[in-house]
Amino acid sequence: MFTLEVPRYMLRTSRIIDSAKDPHTNGRDCAKNRQLGDRIIYVDNKHPQDVQVHIVTKQHYPNNRVVSSKYTAWNFLPKNLFAQFRRIANFYFLCVGVIQLIIDSPVSPATSIVPLVFVVTVTAIKQGYEDWLRHKADNEVNNRPAFVIRGGKLTKVKSMNIRVGDIVKVTENHGFPCDLVMLSSSHTDGNCYIKTANLDGETNLKTHFCVPETRRYQQDDEFTKLSAQIECQQPIVDLYKFVGRINIFRDGEHVVKSLGPENVLLRGATLKNTPYIYGCAIYTGPDTKMALNSKAKATKFSRVERGMNTFLIIFLVVLLSEAFISTVLKFWYVNKPRIGTPWYVPEAEKEKDLKVLKVLQDFLSFMILYNYIIPISLYVTIEVHKFVSAMFLGWDLEMYDEETDSPFKANTSDLNEELGQVEYLFTDKTGTLTENDMQFRQCSINGIKYEEVGGMLCEMSPTGEQSTPVHQISGHVEDFLMVLALCHTVRVDHDSPSQLGAATIYSDNGMDYEYQASSPDEKAFVEACRRYGVVFHGTHDDRHEVTFKGEMRRYKILHVLEFDSDRKRMSVILQDENDEVWLLCKGAEMAVLNRCDSGLKDQTNQHVLDYSRLGLRTLVLARKHLSEKEYKHLDKTLDTARKAMEDREKKLAEAFDVVESGMEVLGATAVEDKLQEDVPKTIQALLSAGMKVWVLTGDKEETAVNISYSAGHFTSEMTELKVTRIENTLECAEQIRKHTHSCAQRPNQKFALIVDGMSLTFALHDHQDLFRALCKRCKAVLCCRMSPLQKAQVVKLMKNSPENPVTAAIGDGANDVSMILEAHVGLGIMGKEGRQAVRSSDYAMAKFKFLMRLLLVHGHFFYVRISTLVQYFFYKNVAFITAQFFYAFYSSFSQQSIYDSYYLMFYNITMTSLPIFLYSITEQHTSQSSLMNNPASYKDLLLNHQDFYKTYLTMFSSGTVWFGMLILVAISLVPDFLLRATRDVGKQIRNYRQMRVCPLN
């Protein structure tokens, strides 16, 4: 009998699943559960017989029903109406309609209610149809068949009936119905291959595996013998993070194994090249990572939209002012002795009594007359306009990439016009400006430079003018290449899928299968090693297999700590065939060389600088032999860290941090990453358009500077200013002030600013205003050795400038997501480092060169079109109501409408909305080729923003003047005898209520 000690924080959320007594809810408790401690799940919903748990508190988990819809049949009407009337314009017209029903309205209530009902109905139909499609898709997923083991037998159930703790069987080419912890696979080594294109867009297969203790269970009935408990964190959004452990009770033993993301199979992924797997359901329904990632990003608003809201407030003030003026003038008019009672209003004598209710009614009546100054159909027209405009982007064949079969993708249509107002562009380097297709070019081994010539490794002469092929690999070169071939997370794809997972080696040269790597650098390394005779054949039974000189070598993988942007290095601990334990490490020179105490450090560092000046990407390799005592201590520390449920990654990093010291430096690598097509042309065009382009990269300074010159970001005309290698905040402030003074002394000189990550820390923390002022004086800015968080902080720094400039950020990797989300406009590149940036972006494209057309053509058109649409909408309503306002002076302020009720109803929704909508969708005020060839025209748009309100004020004034003159002329042209005749008839017909003048339009 085992007693399982459950920590206090786990006891609050631990749970024994009892299918008979504990019905699953449908997400009601999910939010509360996620705020508590870790989950305790019993595999196959069985409580281990040999385990005694003293305290158990039940926790409800949701079932596996997928619900992406917003409405149901019974709540659609109230929820949709509530959502629509949260809009200020809709709520305003609802209030006006109610007022018209309450008071003695001067016009029919239908004039406000019919347009409002039309707009609300159209929006409701659109949203209802979209929700019906979501319901249809949900039902298809929820009713999809799934296979679970219950009572030792494989049972077919609907996907929505899967419960947390169920053992699920998934076969090849089928998707995972929920998030599973992998228990076993058809492959004897416990591996499986999955495709995650639906989750992150990556098309390469990924390897996942189970813990060795559960891989033995291969048949349905064998799982009755499995007694296990899974402890894992509550659901989180991050697709690439998972912390858990599995307790296995078997044959009187209690085994605890850590679980990580490599042991989890997520809903949305598909099983490939593996006949079947078994897994335990840990997250279901709304708790799956796919569901959590389906939530919408924070809404961004364009500058024009914010200006439109300002216009609405201004015109509401104008409306209230006109109503107030008309009310005051009416009571002045009817109480003036010489004027007397208007002949066509028999009840006017009563209006001479100044009563509060009467004043209020008159004020509201004038409000109703003038309320058409607010364009009710503006919102729905703009929504449809933006939606259709965004479709133009996907249809543009000029932004379609044939090589990858990737069209342009608009993830939102809310920011179309913002593309025409970008003032600051922040771009990543690797994979954005460059191809991210690494080619191994040179390396430094034990202080000697080598280069690749014709697929052979050649030793370079000290002058670099000659090179000698290395025919016999041995000694330091052999050690270097072995570390390069072993320190990675590369996976091998064989030609025959049936051989996947088997220990079959096709040939010594390894040319009949392909390497798959999450990092292009690692793929370049193992391919280079293969060319030089050190062939990596894959990982089988937790061992790396390498062929060298016809001899197969197997290295047992003991521990791996993958690369991350904070540590800037990765390490692998291996055991060779002689039972010797080695730590192999590779990373940035600043992260590795400082941890080495042997080897040619200075010479290697000099070679790294030489490679960087050539624009090559560099990494330093090192190794360390671990004694048996050292390894046992490290293994115990790492095992404890991996089993930790809190701060696991931090504890692992701390454990490796201790052992990653006292290493021997072996050398450095240099790989080439070529610029993408037309990058210099694109950057030059953007600079000519008036944008300031910033390059934000994690690469070292020399490499980044070289790429900036190659890309045209820096030019020979610019003077370099450096804020680098700063060690304290005072030095940082002094350096910034010095450069700012230099800029002020030479106002006509172009400056290029270079900042590194360490110096940037001081600048952003203590001297934001100083640093921002310096950056504004520079033509181009390059920030190197940056962390992902610093990228976002730099974007935020300029975004929050007093001038409120529009910012855009473009990148291709996960480390660019933070700045993409921070910028006004987020742009993603469909690159080779996953699709996190694309999923987080507002707009996504295959190559950087498409940015030129996106901004200079589409951005230009979008801004002009939407500005015209918004301005015209307000102008036409001003013109419409100005006539009514001036007419009040001729009708003795008696609240008579100049327009017929039908005209009032349809003026906004049909008569004037459709023409300007079609015009603003299709109008091209200049040719596309002219915009591409003349980037300076984009600069005119940036200047035009300053005159946006001035332009509209001119339109407002002209509308008021011209329509005022129209009324004056129309009235003055009526002969006096006709006015007298009308007056006589009016006196005789007492029930005559209205006088209307039809506007000449």
N, C-alpha and C positions, 0 to 999 in steps of 0.2 A: 504494500500500500504506500503510494507516494502522497505527500502533502504538498500541494502547489502553493507556494507563497505568492500571493497576488498583491502588488503594491496598492497602497491606498487610493492613488489616483485612478487605478484600473478598476477597483471595486465599484466605483460609481457608475461605470458603464459596462461592466462585464455582464454576460448574458448566457443562460442556458436555453437553447432553442428547443421549444416543444411545439411541434406542429399542431398538436391537438388542442393545446391550451393557450397558445400564444399567436393569435392571428396577426398577420403582417398588415401594417398600415400602408397607406399610399403616399407617404412623404410628410405626414402631419408633424412627425417628431424629428424629421431629418435635420432641420436647422438647429434644434436644441441639441441633438446628438453630436453634431459637429463641433459644438462649443465645449463638449466635455472631454474626458480623457480618451484613452485608446480603446479600440474594440477587442473583445475576446470572442472568437468564433470557434465553434466545435465542428470539426470536419465531419461531413455526412450527418450533421445535426445529432451526433452521438456524444454523450458525456463519457469521458474515459473512465472505465470501471476501476482502474487502479489509482485514481486520483481523487483526493478529498479536497474540496474547496469549501472553506468555512463560511464565507459570505458571498452571496450572489445577488446582484441587483439587476432586474430585467431591463432591457432596453429594446425598444421597437425599431425595427429596420423597415424601410419601404420595400414593397414588392418590386418586381422588375418591369412594371408598366412604364412605358415611355410616353410622356406627355409634353409635347412641344407646342400644343395649341393654347391660345389665350382664353377662348370662350367655350361654353357649352350651349346647348339649345335653349336652356332656361335662363342663363344669365347673360346671353349675348346682348340683348336690348339694353338692360340697365348699365352693364359694364361699358359697352361701346359708347352710349350716350354720355356717361360720366366722363369718359376719356376725351370725347370730342368737346364737351362744354368746359373742359379745363383750359381750352384755348381762349384767350382774352376776347378775340373778335367774335367767336361763336357765342360766348357767354353774353357779350354786349348786345348782340342782336336778339338773343333770347329775352333779355331784360326789356329791350325796346318793344318786342312783340307783346310781352305781358302788359307793359304800360299802355299800349294801344288798345288792348282789350278792356282795360280798367277805366281809362279816361275817355272823354269825348274827342276821339282822335280826328284830326283834320283830314287824314287819308285812311283808306281801308287798311285794317290790320294785315290783310293778305300781302300788302306791299313789302312788309318786313318778314312775315312768316313764310311765304312761298319761297323766296330765295334761300332763307335759312334751311328750310326743309329740303330743298334741292341739294344744297351743299352737304348737309349732314347725311342725306340718303345716299348720295354718290360715294361719299367716304365710307359709309357703313357697308354698302354693297362691295366695294373694293376690299375692305378689311375682312368682311365675312367670307368672301370667296377665297382669300388667302388663307384664312383659318380653316376653311373646309378642306383645302389641299393638305394642310398640316394634319388634320384629323385623319384623312385618308392614308397619309404616310405613316402616322402613328399606328393605325390599325393593322397595316401591313407588317410592321415590325413586331407589334405585340402578339400577333397571331402566328408568327413564324414558328415552325416546329423546332424544338430543342430536345436534347436527350440528357436525362439525369439518372443517377443511380439511387434508387430507393428500395430498401429491403434487399440489397444485394442484386437487384435486377435493373437492367437498363429500361427506363420508362420514357415514353414520348409525351412531352407536355408542351403547352404553349409557352413561348418565351416569357410572357408577362407573369407566368406562375413560378418562375425560378425564385428560390429563396436564398438568403444569405446562409451559407453553410452547405448548400447542395454541391454534390460532386457532378460536374458537367462534362460530357464527352463531346468533343468537337472534331470533325473530320476535315480532310484536306479541301481547300478552296472554299471553306465556309467561314463566316465571321464569328467572332466571339460574342455571345449574347449579353454578357455582362463582364465586369472586371474579375478576373480569376487569378488565384495563385496556382501556378503550374505544379502538378503533383507527379505526373509521369508522361512519357512520350513513347511512340512506337519505335523511336531510335533507342538503341541500347545505352547510349551515353547520356540519355535524358535531355537532349537538345531538341529544339524545334525552330522552324523558320517562319517568320511572320512578315506581312507587308502592312505598313502603317500609312499608306497614302491617304486614306480617309481622315486620319487624325492630324498628321503634320505635313502631308504632301510629299513625303519622301518615298521614292519608288524602289530604292534598294532594299533587299531583304535584310532583316535583323535576326540575330540569334538570341533566343531566350532558353532558359534551362531550369530544371527543378533541382532541389537539394538531393544529394545522393541517397539519403535514407528513404525516399519515397519512390524512386525511379523503378524499384522492383515490382511495383503493382501494375501489371499489364492487362489484366482481365477484369471484367465487370464484377464478378463475385469475389475477387481477391480483396476489394476495398472493405469488406466486412471485417477484415483482420486489422485494418488501419485504425489506430487510436491516436488522434492528434488534435492539437489545439493551436489556433493561429491568433497571435496578438499583432495588431497593426494599428496605425494611426487612423484618425478620422479622415474622411475624404478631403482632398485638397485639389486645387485647380491644376497645379503643375503636372504636365504629362510625364515628366522625366524624373520625378521624385517619388519614392515610396520607402517607408521605414516599417519594418515588421520582423517578426521571428515566429518560428514554428516549434512547438513542443511535441515531440514524438515519444510515445510510451509503448515499448515493445520488449518482450522477453525480460521483464524485470529491469529494464533500463529506461532512463529519462534523458533523451537527447534534445539539445536546444540548438537550432540552426538559424542564422540570420537570414532575412529576406530583403531583397532590394528590388529596384525597378527591373532588373534582368530576370527576375522570377515571376513577374506579373504580366498577364496578357489582358490588354485593354479592349473594351467594347469599341467596335469600329475598325479594329485590325482584322486581318484575314490570315488564316493558316495556309502556309505554302510549303510544298516539297516535303511534307510530313503527313503520313497516312492518318494519324489521329493523335490527340493528346487528352489527358484528363486534368481537370482543374477544379479548385474549390472556389465557389462564389464568395467574394468578400465585399464588393460594392455592387448594388443593384439599382435599377431605375434612375431616379434623380441624383443618386450618390455616385454614379460612375463618372470617371474623369471626362468622358466625352460629353456627358450632359452638363457638367459644371463648366466646360469650355464653350458650351453653346450659348451661354449668356452674352448679351450684347455688350459691346464696349461702351465706355462713357461717351455721351453724345457731344459732338463738336459743332459749333455754330460759326458760320462764315461772317465776314465783316459786313457784307451786304445785308444779311439777315438781321444782324444786330442793328444796322442802320434802319432797316424796315420797321423794327420794333420802336425805334426812336420816332420815326415818322408817324406811327400809329398814335403814340402819346401826344405828339405835337398836334395832330389833326383832331384828336379828342379835345384838346384844349381849345382849338379853333372852334370846334362845334359848340362847346359850352359857352365860349365867348359870344358867338353869334346868337345863340339862344338867349343869353343874358341881355345882350344889347337890344334884341328885338322885343323882349319882354318889357324892358324899361321904356323903350320908345312907344310901345303900344299904350301903356298907361299914361305916358305923357301926352300922347296924341288924343286919346279919347277924353281926357280931362281938360283939354285946351278949350276955352269958351268959344273961340271963334271958329273952331273946326266943327264942333258938334258931333252928332252921332252919325256913323257911317250909314248911308241910306240902304245898303244891301244886307245889313246885319240887324234884324229887328230886336235882338236881345241886347244890343250894345249898351243901352242905358244902364243895365244892371252891372256892366263891367266897370262903371265909374267908381264903384265901391271897392276900395283897396282891401281885400281880404287875403289872408295867408293862403287858404286853400285855392282861391282863384288865381293868385299869383303863381302858385306851384303848378296848377293845371296848365296855365298859359306857358310857363317855362317848359314843361314836359311836352306840350304840343309843338312848340318851336323846335325842341330837340328831335322830335319825330320827323318834322319837316326837313331838318338839316342832317339827319343821321346818315343819309346816303353818301355823305362825304367820306365815310369809312367803307372801303371796298370789301364787301363780304366774300367775294369769290377769289380774293388775292391768294390766300393760303393754298386752297386746293389747286389753283392754276399753277402756282410755283412748284407744288409737289409733283404734279404731272410733268411740268416743264423739266425739272431736274431729272426725273426718272427717264424720260425720253432722251434727254441730252447725254446721260450716262451710257445709254445703249450705243450712242455714236462712237464712244471710245472703244467698245468691244468690236464694233464693226469696221474700225479703221484698219485696213490691211497694211498701212504704212507702219503700224505698231504691232504687227504680227510677226513672230519669229518662226521661220520655217524649220530651222535646225532643231528646235525643241518642241515644235508644234504647239506653241504657247501664244494665245491671243492676249491682248491687254485685258485686265480684269479690274472692274470697279467694285470695291466692297461697300461703297456708300455713294450716294448721289447728293448728299447734303453739302458737299464742299466744292462742287464744280467750279463756281465762280472764284473761289479762293485760289485756284490754280493760276489765275490771271493777276494775282497781287503779291506773289512771293518776293520777299526782299532778302531773306537769308536762307541759303540752302546748306544743310549740314549733311555730309556724305561720309560713309564708311569707305575704306580703301579696298581691303581684300574681298574679292567676290563682287564688289560693286563697281569700282573703277577697273579692277583687274579681272582676269578670267577665272581665277581660283582653280586653275588647271596647272598643278605644280610639275615642274620638270627639274630633276636632279642635275645640277650643273657642276658644282665644285664641293670640296670638303677639305678640312684641315685635320690631319692625323698626326699626333705626337709632334706638332710644330712644323709639319711639312704640308705644303699645299698639293692637292690632287684635283684633277678635272676629268670630266668624261669626254672622250673623243671617239666617235663611231661606236658607241656602246661599250667601250673599254675604259677601265680606270687607268689614268695616266698620271705619273708623278711630274709635277711642274718644276722647272728650274728656278733658282732664286730670283732671276730677272723676270720670269713668267713668259719668256719668249719661246721656250721649247718645252716639250713634255715627252716623257718616256713611258710607254705602256708597262703596266705591272702584270707580268705573266704569272708570277708565283705569289699567291696571297698567303701571308704568314705574319707572325709577330703582332705588332701594333695594328697593322691593317686588318688582320683577321679578327682581333679583339673588337675593333671599332665596328666592323661590318656585322659581327655576331650580335652586338648590342643593338645595332640598327635593325636587324632582322627579328629581334625578340622583344624589344621594348615598344609595344604598340597594342592596339585592340583590333587589328585587321582580321577579317574573316575571308575564307576562301570559298569561291563558287566554282564547283566542278562543272564540267560539261554535261554529265549525266546526272539528273536529279536523283536517280535511284542510288547513287553512290554517296549522297549527302549523309553525313553522320557516320559513315564507315571509315575505317582506317586505311583505305586503299590509296596508294600513291601511284599516280599515273606514270610519271617519268621524273627523272632527277632534275631536269631543267624547269619543270613546273609551267611550261608554256601552254598547256592545254586546259588551264582554268584561270579564272579572273579573280583579282583581289577586290574585296568590298571594304570600304573604310568610311567612317564618319568624318575623318579629317583627310583632305587631299594631300597634306604633307606626308602622312603615314603611308598612304598608298604609293606616293612617289619613292619613299624610302625602301619599301619591300620590293618594289619593281626594280629599283636600282641594284639592290643586293642580288636579286635574281640574275640580272645581267652580268654581275661580277662573279657568279658561281656560288653564292650563299642563298639557297632557295628555301623560302618558308612555305610549308605544305599545309598549314592549317593547325587547328587545335583539336585533339582527340583525347578523350578520357582525361581532361584537365591537364594536358601536356601540349606544349608547343613542339612541333616537329619541323626540323631544319635539316636539309641535306647540304653537306659541304665536302667537296672532293670525293663524291660518291658514297660518303658515309652518312647514315641517318643518325641524327642526334635528337634526343628527346629531353625536354626541360619541363619539370613539373611546376605548374603555376601555383604559387603559395598565396600571394596577395597582389592585388592591383589597386592602385589609386589613380584614377583617370585624371586627365588634364582639366584644370578649371582656370578661369580668367583671373582669379585672385592669387593662386599659388604660382601660376605661369609655368608649371612643369607637371610631368607625370612620372610615376615610378612603378616598377614591376619587381617583385621578389620571386626568384626562380631557384629551383634546386636542380643541379645538373646530374648526369649519370654517375658521377663520383660522390654524390650526396653532399656536394659543396653548395652553400647557399649564397646567392649573389643578389645585391640590390642594383638594378639598372635604372638610370634616370636620364631624362632628356627634357630640355626646356629653354626658356630665354636665358641669355648669358648672365643677366643680372640676378636671375633666380637660381642659377646653378653654380657659376664660378665662385661666388662668395661662400659656397658650402663645400668647396674642394680645398684640400690641403696638400695635394700632391699632383704631379703632372705639370705640363708646361702651360700654366695659367696665363702668363703675360703674353706669350707668343700666340696662344689660341685667341685671346681677346683682341690682339692686333689684327689677326686674320678675320675675325668677325667684323671688325670695323671696315676692313678692306672690302669684304663682301657686301656690306651694307651700302658702301659708296657706289657699288655697281647696281644697286637696286635689288639685290637678292635677299630673300628671307633666310634668316639664320636661326639655328638651334644648337645648343651645346650638349654633348653627351658625356656622361660620367658613370662610374660604377663603384661598388664597394663590396668587399667580401665580408660576410657576417659569420662570426664564430657561432658555435652551437649554443653557447650561453647567451650571446646577444640575440640570436634568433628566437630562442625559447621565450625570452623576456618580451621581445617585440610581438611574437605570435600571441602570447597571453594578453598583451595590451590591446592588440588589434581585434582579437576575438571578443574581448569585453566591450570594445567600442562598437563592433558590428552588431552586438546583441542589444545595445542600448536603444531605448525607444524614444529618447529625447536627445537632440543635438548630436545625432550619430555622425553626420558629415564633419562637424566641428571636431569631434573626438578622434575620428580617423585621421583628419588632417594634422592634428596635434601629435598623434602617435608617429606618423610618417615624418613630421617635422623634426622630431628628435633623431630618428635614424638617418635622415637625409643630411648628414654632416660628415666631415672627414672623408669625403669621397675623392676618387682619383679622376681627374679630367682626361678624357680620351681624345676629344677633338670637337669639331663643329661641322655642321652641314650648311650648304648654301643651295637653295632651290630658287628657280625663276618662276615668277607669276606675271605673265604678260598682260599688258593693258588690253581692255576690251576694245572692240572696233569703234572708231570715231569718238573715243573719249576726249582727246584734245580739242576736236572740233566742237563737241557739245559744251565743254567747260568754257571755251572761248566765247561761244554764242551766249551762254548764260551770263558771263561777265559783261559782255557788250549790252545785254538787256538790262543792266543796272543791278543785278543781284550780287550779293557778296557770298562767295563760296568758301565754306570751311570744310577741311578734311579732318575727320576724327578717327584715329586708328590706334590699335594696340601695339603696332610695330615699333621698332626702335627708331630713333631720330634719323640716323643716316639713311636708312631704307626709305622712310616716309618722305624725306626731303627729296631724294632722288626720284621717287615716283611723282611727287608734286611737280617737279620740273618736266618730267616726261609727259605728264598729262596736261601741261599748259596751265596748271594751277598757279605755279610760280613762273616768272619770266626773268630774263636777264636784266630787264629794266628795273626790277624791284630790288630794294635794299632789305636784307634780312635783319630782323630784330629777334633776339633770343631771350626767352625767359625759361632757362633750363638749369638743371642741377642746383636748384635753390634749396638751402638747408634750414632756413628759418623764416618766419613771417616778416621780420624787419628787412632782411635781404630782399625778399620778394617785393615789398613796397618800394624800396629804393630802386630796384631794377625797373619796375613798371613806370615810376615817375621819370626816370632817366630816359626811357624810350619815348614816353609821351612828350617830353620836352624836345627830343630830337624830331619828332613828327611835326611839332608846332613850328620849329625853326625852318623846316623845309616843306611847306604846304603843297608844293607842286610835285614832290617826289612820291613815288609809289612804294609802299612798304609791305613786306611779308613777315608776319609774326609766327614764330615757332615756340610752342610751349610743350613741356613734358608733363607727365602725370603727377609727379611729386610736387613740382612748382605750382601746378594747377590747384592742388589741394589747398595750398596757402592762399592763392589768389581768390578762389571761390569762397573760402571760409572767412577771410579777414578783410579782403580788399575788392569786393565785388564792383563797386562804383568805379574805382581806379582802373581795374582790369577792363571793364566794359568800355570806358572812355578810350583806352588804348586800342582796343579791338576795332572800334568804330573808325579810327583814323587809318586803319590798315586795309589795303586792297584785298589781301588774302590771309587766311589764318590756318595754321596747321597745328593740330594737337596730337601728340604721339604718346605711346605708353599709357593709354587711358584704360580705365575700367568701364564696364557698361554703365554703372551709376554716374560716373563723371560725364559721360556723353550726354545723359539726360540733364545733368546739372548745367552743362554749357548751353544746351538748347533753351533751358528755362531762363538762364541769365539774360539772353538776348530777347527772348519772348516777352519778358517783363520789363523791357526798356520803356522809358516814358513815351517814346514815339509809337509804341504798340505795333511793331512791324509784324508782318505775316511770315511765319517760319515754316520751312519744310525740311524733313529729314528722310534720308534714303539709305537703306542697308539691306543686307541679305541674310544675316545670321541671327541667332538667338541673342547675341550680345548687343544687337542693334534695336531690340524690341523696346527698351526703355526710352530711347530718344525718339523712336517712331511714334510712340504713344504720347510723348510730351509735346511734340511739335503741333502746330496748327494743322498741317497736312502731313500725314504719314505715308511714305512711299516704300514699297517692298520690291526687291529683286528676286526673281525665281531662280535662286542660285543652287549651289551644290552643298550647302551646309544646312539642309532642312528647309522647312517652309514656315518656321515660327514667325519670321519677319513678314512674310506674305499674309499670314493669318491675322496679324496684328495691324496691318496697314490699312489705309483708306483706298489706296490704288496700288496695283501691282503690275509689273512689267517684266519681260524676259531679259532686257538688256538696258544698260545705262543710257545708250544713245537715244532711246525712245523718249527720254525726259525732255529733250529739246523740242520735239513736236508736241508733246503733252502740254508744256507750259507756253511756248511761243505761239502755237496755233490754237489748240483747244482751249487753253486757259484764257487766251485773249478773247476768243469768240464768246466763251461762257460768261466772262465778266461783262462784256459789252451788251450781250443779249439780256442777261438777268437785270442789269442796271436799267436798260431801256424798258423792260417789262414792268419793273417796280415803279419807276418814275412815271410811266404812262398811266398806270393804274391809279395812282394818286392824282395825277393831272386831270384825267377825264372826270374823276369824281368831284374835284374842285370846280372844274368848269360846269359840271352838271348842277351843283348846289349853289354856285355863285348867282346863277340866274334866279334861283328860288329866293335867295337872300335879298337881291335887289328888287325882286317883284313885291316883297313885303312892303316896301315903301309906297308902292302904287295901290296896294290893297288895304291900306290903313292898318297894317300889322294884324290882320284878322285871321291869320293862320290858314289862308287859302293856298292850295297847291297849284302850281303852274303847270304840272304834268298830270296826265291821266294815270290812273292806278296801274293799268297794264304796262304802261311805259316804265313806271317805277319798278315793277316786278322784274322785268326782263332786261332792263338797261345794263345791269352789272353782269348777269349770268349768261347772256347770249349776245346782245347787240354790240357790246364793246369788248368782251373778254376773248371771244374766238379770233377776231382779226389780229389783235396784238399777240395772242398766243402763237398763232401760225407764223406770224412775222418773226417773233423772237426765237422760234425754233430753227428757222431756216436761213435767217439773214446772215450774210457774209459781206460786211462793209468793205472788205478788201480781199485780195486773193491770198490763198494759203502760201503760195510760193513767195509772195511779197513779204509775208510775216516771217518765213523761214530765212529769207535772204537779208532781211532788215531787222535784226533783233532789237535795235534801238526803239522800234515802235512799241515794244513791251514796256519800255521805260516811260513812255507817254501814259500808259495805263496807271503806273504807280503815281505819277504826278496828278493824273486825273482824279485819283481818290481824294486828294485835298480839295478839289473843286466839286465834289459830288453834291454836297448840300447847296453850294452856290448855284450849280446848274439847276437844281430843282427849284430853288427860290426864284430863279428867273422864270422857269416854267409856271410856277404858282402865280407869280405877279402877272405874267402875260395872260393866263387863264382868267384871272380875276378882272383884269382891265377889259379884255376883249368881250367877255360875256356880259360884263356890266354895260359896255357900250351897246351890245346887242339889244338889251332890254330898253335902254334909253332911246335908241333909234326906233325900235319897234313901236314903242308907245308914242313917240313924237310924230310918227308917220300916220297915226290914226287921225282922221279929220275931226275937228272939234264938234261939227254937227252930229257925227256918228256917236261921239261920246255922250252928247246931250240926249240923243234918242235912246241910247242904251240906258242912261240914267232914268228917263221917264218909264221905260218898260220895267226897269228894275223896281221902281217904286210901286208899280201895279202888281208885279208878281212877287208876293211876300215870301214865298218858300224858295225863292232862288238863292242858292247857297254858294255857288262857285263861279269864279271867272278864270278861264284858262287861256294861256297864250302858248301856242306851239312854237318851240324854238326852231330856228332855221338851221338844221344840221343834217 
